[in-house]
């Protein structure tokens, strides 16, 4: 089972970090207020939906 990592923000700096984590076999959960930033990762990560808890 892959280690799971949560990541907030996949913009200019976060996206390359998430790509590296995925390349090294981590399971990544992401959350971002910008849907366009999340779109490239839709098939590779778990996406935390907006809203809900704090």
Buried (B, 14 or more C-beta within 10 A) or exposed (E): EEEEBEBEBBEEEBBEBBBEBBEEEBBBBBBBEEEEBBEEBEEEBEBBEEEEEE
